[in-house]
Amino acid sequence: MRFIQRASQKYDIENDQFISMVVDGRIGEFKHFLTSYEEQWKLEIDELIFRLESGDIVDKTKLSDVSHQASRFHGLYKRERGELKFIKDLRLSNKKEICPYCGSPGCGTLDHYYPKAQFPQFSVIADNLVPCCYRCNKIKGEYFPINKYDRVINPYFDEFSKKFIFQIEFFDVAGVLFFKLLPHFKLLPVEKEIVKSHIRRMKIKDFHTESVLSTFENERDLVGSMLKEGLGEDVVKRVLKNAVDEGFASGRTYDWSLIVKESIASIGTNFELIKKIKMA
């Protein structure tokens, strides 16, 4: 929902150099293991980045089995010192930011896009660490997709998330307002499949139902007032679209009030529903 700068770019991390520093900073048995694994580790990280950039997923069966060292890799993630201090800064510097997964305020934790339980070798890779809210981190958990369409949006790499990715269709059943949360009609087919998966996996509709409905009611009253004042439908829609364009220009594609405005202005049935309600 919110496209963000890659952590590797933010902290100027070059993965090969970073891995060498991690290996050099260890001692004992773990260092012995990492020394023998170092070159293969770098290749696997290259594969990770390639798949992230291409919107594909890593074939887990082609990675080294490092499960016997999982606890030590996880320990690296908790260390947050030396070459790993960026992890703490990444988490703390995003505490007041909007969650890129759901659009809610506050990113108190980091999500391992490739779960660390299944991919311990990616536990401390910068571009695998996504600032997010506690709710999204818990819901996503250890989920890993079976294919490139059945995944959640990656806010570092899915550039289509710079645009509005949702649209909302509202409808009335016996006086009760409901809505469908759908991929935006302007998205490409593959992007729509990813957004569908994201909505389902991250329970986006469930979490935002109250705010979406209350926002629609506010916009309904505003639109109704403009129509009552004698403004034409095209003029009213242009007012809504101007507000949407202004928000888009400032990067607020995650703002649910703008998503609702855009849905009213661009989906004819939504506008007709408002007219029907206001005339009732």
Secondary structure, 3 states (H helix, E strand, C coil): CCCCCCHHHHCCCCHHHHHHHHHHCCCHHHHHHHHHHHHHHHHHHHHHHHHHHHCCCCCHHHCCCCHHHHHHHHHHHHHCCHHHCHHHHHHHCCCCCECCCCCCECCCEEEECCCCCCCHHHCCCHHHEEEECHHHHHHHCCCCCCCCCCCCCCCCCCHHHHCCCEEEEEEEECCEEEEEEEECCCCCHHHHHHHHHHHHHCCHHHHHHHHHHHHHHHHHHHHHHHHHCCCCHHHHHHHHHHHHHHHHHCCCCCCHHHHHHHHHHHCHHHHHHHHHHHHC
